[in-house]
């Protein structure tokens, strides 16, 4: 049973069951919300999510899109859109305690993908911040 939470620990959650899909989303709404070029999501049935600790704040980001986040640290946690995804809650899978347990299976909304993301895997890599000692 996957568990997760926000950065400061005020909000903790668990999900029961298996995700319907796990995806990297490239839409502009996700990018703006996260301040990142893409966001990893795991979709579960709404009744499989249990918030065990704390409360989230929910923001209507566009139309029927509702984004829930920790009101203390701002960590994005959940996405719901009852019109296009009825009965589904998307969980930002990087907020899981073991995020690698739900690896993305697909890229979605690539019509809105930032052009540089198509080849980002070709960029130079550093184990740590450049110029810092490596482990």
Buried (B, 14 or more C-beta within 10 A) or exposed (E): EBBBBBEEEBBBBBBEEEBEBBBBBBBEBBBEBBEEBBBBBBBBBEEBBEBEEBEBEBEEBEEEBBBBBBBBEEBBBBBBBEEEBEEBBBBBBBBBEEBEEBEBEEBBBBEEBEEEBEEEEEEEEEEEEEEEEEE
